[in-house]
Amino acid sequence: MIRESAPYWIGRAYRESWAVGMFNAHHLEATQAIAMAADRSRAPVMLSTTMGGIKHVGLDYFVAMAAVARKRSAAPLILHLDHGAHYEIVRECIESGFDSVMIDASSASYDENVDLVRRVVSLARRHGVGVEAQIGETLAEEGGEVIERKTTVEEAVQFVKDTGIDYLAISIGNTPGQLADNAPIDVPLVKAISAAVNMPLVLHGGTSVPQATVAQLIAAGIAKINIDAAVKGAFRSTFQRHYGVDDPIVDTRVPFGEARSLAVEAVAERIRWFGAENRAD
């Protein structure tokens, strides 16, 4: 189905020089905020969860929240698994109706990475699901330690050839999990990899990348950008304001509602940065 087809939208973004935003939805209010921003912006977005997100709310809860969001939204909401850690969780997500999955074995040996990705690609093809994988390391997901090994052009070419993935995540100086927008991005490396592999590239840690650099990266071949910290930041700042005082508010719906509104604006802002407004035609 084209409406939620990840390869369709990411491929189109790549050809037209814009990017699909992937936003992690760790709970109900974040899910609502992402869907509301997509609807308002008339933009296709990837509504994503992580291993930590699944642990927090449960896969069945996430799928149920996403189903309601999709029902209420006129914009395409593409269900995506971010940084899937093993084959079984990818299988569960695909069988639960996800449109896209990332299998991340980037910290393993090259051969182990390729073998696992091939298994996922074989399964995903039978279900019409898009597959993302990564070569090179940028490990800071959900509070982890930053360990960087930049992707090389040669290994990117070989990895794409060996796996048959739909879009490739690369390490280029990006810093996932960070709110500060000062990541030392290697734009020439993106251009070189894009020219060599001729397929959509994925940027993780998009919150840490300044707007001007985002535009350069999209022009260079990035067609999917992951955002997590900006959404979390909207909730964190609201909670700090309400609960960092001597007489905090009792009704938790108030800060959650305010945080949701801030998250809508954060998502909508990134959608504008990515050139994805009014693309859901």
FENVENKA-V129671 format. One record per residue. N is the residue number from 1. PHI is phi in degrees with one decimal (NA if undefined). BURIAL is b if it has 9 or more other C-alpha atoms within 8 Angstrom, else e. D_FIRST is the distance of its C-alpha to the first C-alpha in Angstrom with 1 decimal. Layout:
((N/PHI/BURIAL/D_FIRST) (N/PHI/BURIAL/D_FIRST))
This chain:
((1/NA/e/0.0) (2/-60.6/e/3.8) (3/-52.9/e/5.6) (4/-114.9/b/6.2) (5/-78.3/b/6.0) (6/-64.7/b/9.8) (7/-59.1/b/10.8) (8/-63.1/e/9.5) (9/-69.4/b/11.3) (10/-70.3/b/14.2) (11/-63.5/b/14.7) (12/-64.5/e/14.8) (13/-59.0/b/17.2) (14/-60.9/b/19.3) (15/-68.7/e/19.7) (16/-100.5/e/20.6) (17/62.2/b/22.8) (18/-139.9/b/21.4) (19/-140.3/b/19.9) (20/-84.7/b/17.2) (21/-86.5/b/19.3) (22/-109.1/b/18.9) (23/-123.6/b/21.0) (24/-77.6/b/22.4) (25/-112.4/b/22.5) (26/-88.1/b/25.5) (27/-162.7/b/26.3) (28/-56.6/e/25.5) (29/-65.1/b/27.0) (30/-68.1/b/25.2) (31/-59.1/b/21.8) (32/-61.8/b/22.9) (33/-62.4/b/24.3) (34/-63.5/b/21.2) (35/-65.1/b/19.0) (36/-64.2/b/21.9) (37/-65.9/b/22.3) (38/-62.1/b/18.7) (39/-62.3/b/18.9) (40/-62.8/e/22.3) (41/-89.5/b/21.4) (42/51.4/b/18.2) (43/-127.7/b/16.8) (44/-71.9/b/13.7) (45/-134.9/b/15.3) (46/-99.0/b/15.0) (47/-93.7/b/16.5) (48/-120.9/b/18.4) (49/-132.0/b/21.0) (50/-125.5/b/23.7) (51/-59.4/b/26.0) (52/-66.6/e/28.4) (53/-64.6/b/26.0) (54/-64.5/b/25.1) (55/-64.2/e/28.8) (56/-73.4/e/29.5) (57/-109.7/b/27.2) (58/92.7/b/25.8) (59/-61.2/b/22.3) (60/-65.3/e/22.0) (61/-65.1/e/23.2) (62/-62.0/b/20.8) (63/-61.0/b/17.7) (64/-66.2/e/19.4) (65/-60.9/b/20.1) (66/-64.3/b/16.6) (67/-63.2/e/15.4) (68/-67.6/e/18.0) (69/-60.2/b/17.3) (70/-63.4/b/13.7) (71/-61.7/e/15.1) (72/-89.2/e/17.8) (73/-101.5/b/16.0) (74/-86.1/e/14.9) (75/-92.7/b/13.8) (76/-66.3/b/10.7) (77/-111.7/b/12.1) (78/-94.0/b/10.9) (79/-78.5/b/12.8) (80/-137.3/b/15.1) (81/-99.0/b/18.3) (82/-97.5/b/21.0) (83/55.7/b/23.9) (84/-60.7/b/23.1) (85/-91.4/b/26.6) (86/-157.0/e/26.2) (87/-61.5/b/24.2) (88/-64.0/e/24.4) (89/-69.5/b/23.0) (90/-63.0/b/20.0) (91/-59.2/b/19.6) (92/-60.4/e/19.9) (93/-66.8/b/17.3) (94/-61.4/b/14.7) (95/-69.7/e/15.8) (96/-87.7/e/15.7) (97/105.0/e/12.0) (98/-66.7/b/12.2) (99/-97.6/b/9.6) (100/-156.3/b/12.6) (101/-139.3/b/16.2) (102/-110.6/b/19.5) (103/-104.4/b/22.2) (104/-113.7/b/25.5) (105/-119.0/b/28.5) (106/-66.2/b/29.9) (107/-87.5/e/33.2) (108/-83.5/e/33.7) (109/-67.3/e/35.1) (110/-57.7/e/33.2) (111/-64.6/e/33.1) (112/-65.6/b/32.0) (113/-58.6/b/29.2) (114/-61.1/b/28.0) (115/-60.1/e/28.3) (116/-67.7/b/26.3) (117/-62.8/b/23.5) (118/-59.3/b/23.4) (119/-61.7/b/23.1) (120/-66.7/b/20.1) (121/-59.2/b/18.4) (122/-60.5/e/19.1) (123/-66.9/b/17.6) (124/-63.1/b/14.5) (125/-60.2/b/13.8) (126/-71.5/e/13.9) (127/-114.8/e/11.1) (128/69.0/e/8.8) (129/-104.5/b/10.3) (130/-76.2/b/12.1) (131/-127.3/b/15.9) (132/-117.3/b/18.7) (133/-143.8/b/22.4) (134/-129.4/b/25.6) (135/-125.6/b/28.8) (136/93.6/b/31.8) (137/-120.2/b/32.6) (138/-142.6/b/32.4) (139/-107.0/b/33.0) (140/-150.7/b/33.5) (141/-67.5/e/30.6) (142/52.2/e/31.6) (143/89.9/e/35.2) (144/-76.0/e/35.8) (145/-73.1/e/38.3) (146/-77.9/e/37.3) (147/-129.5/e/37.6) (148/-114.2/b/36.7) (149/-138.5/e/36.6) (150/-62.9/b/35.1) (151/-69.9/b/32.7) (152/-101.1/b/34.4) (153/-60.8/b/33.1) (154/-63.2/e/34.2) (155/-72.7/b/32.5) (156/-62.8/b/29.2) (157/-60.5/b/29.3) (158/-66.7/e/30.3) (159/-64.6/b/27.8) (160/-62.0/b/24.8) (161/-62.8/e/26.3) (162/-79.4/e/27.0) (163/-111.1/b/23.8) (164/76.1/e/20.8) (165/-69.3/b/19.0) (166/-94.6/b/16.4) (167/-151.4/b/18.5) (168/-115.3/b/22.1) (169/-88.0/b/24.0) (170/-128.3/b/27.6) (171/-101.9/b/30.9) (172/-137.4/b/32.7) (173/102.5/b/34.9) (174/-72.2/b/32.3) (175/-129.7/b/33.5) (176/-59.1/b/30.9) (177/83.1/b/32.2) (178/-109.7/b/34.5) (179/-85.7/b/34.9) (180/-65.3/e/37.4) (181/-97.8/b/35.9) (182/-137.3/e/38.1) (183/-64.5/b/36.3) (184/-82.0/e/38.0) (185/-77.0/b/35.0) (186/-97.1/e/35.5) (187/-63.8/b/33.8) (188/-58.1/e/35.4) (189/-65.5/b/34.0) (190/-60.5/b/30.5) (191/-59.3/b/31.2) (192/-66.1/b/32.7) (193/-66.2/b/29.9) (194/-59.9/b/27.3) (195/-63.8/e/29.4) (196/-81.9/e/29.8) (197/-97.8/b/26.3) (198/52.9/e/24.4) (199/-152.0/b/21.2) (200/-61.5/b/19.9) (201/-108.7/b/22.4) (202/-119.3/b/22.3) (203/-105.8/b/25.1) (204/-93.2/b/26.0) (205/70.1/b/28.6) (206/-64.5/b/27.6) (207/-60.9/b/29.9) (208/-84.0/b/32.9) (209/-108.9/b/32.2) (210/-62.7/b/33.9) (211/-57.0/e/32.1) (212/-62.4/e/33.9) (213/-70.8/b/32.9) (214/-56.7/b/29.3) (215/-61.5/b/29.4) (216/-64.7/b/31.1) (217/-67.4/b/28.7) (218/-63.3/b/25.7) (219/-63.3/b/27.7) (220/-84.1/b/28.5) (221/133.7/b/25.0) (222/-75.2/b/23.7) (223/-125.6/b/20.0) (224/-140.5/b/19.4) (225/-126.6/b/22.2) (226/-91.1/b/22.8) (227/-126.6/b/24.8) (228/-131.6/b/26.6) (229/-61.9/b/30.3) (230/-65.6/b/29.9) (231/-71.9/b/28.1) (232/-59.6/b/30.7) (233/-61.5/b/33.4) (234/-62.8/b/32.8) (235/-74.5/b/33.5) (236/-61.4/e/36.4) (237/-64.1/b/38.2) (238/-68.5/b/38.0) (239/-64.6/b/39.3) (240/-62.2/e/42.1) (241/-67.2/e/43.2) (242/-83.3/b/43.3) (243/-112.3/b/44.7) (244/-96.5/e/46.9) (245/-128.0/e/49.6) (246/-70.4/e/52.4) (247/-124.0/e/51.1) (248/-68.4/e/47.3) (249/-67.7/e/45.3) (250/-86.9/e/44.8) (251/-75.6/e/41.7) (252/-67.5/e/38.9) (253/-65.4/e/36.4) (254/-64.8/e/38.2) (255/-65.4/b/37.5) (256/-63.7/b/34.0) (257/-65.1/b/33.3) (258/-65.3/b/34.9) (259/-63.5/b/33.1) (260/-60.2/b/29.7) (261/-63.5/b/30.7) (262/-63.4/b/31.8) (263/-66.9/b/28.6) (264/-56.7/b/26.6) (265/-65.8/b/28.9) (266/-63.7/b/28.6) (267/-68.3/b/24.8) (268/-61.4/b/25.0) (269/-62.5/e/27.7) (270/-65.1/b/25.6) (271/-58.8/b/22.7) (272/-64.6/b/25.4) (273/-56.0/b/26.8) (274/-82.0/b/23.6) (275/71.1/e/23.2) (276/-97.6/b/19.8) (277/-59.7/b/21.1) (278/59.8/e/19.6) (279/-92.0/e/16.7) (280/-83.9/b/14.0) (281/-100.2/e/14.4))
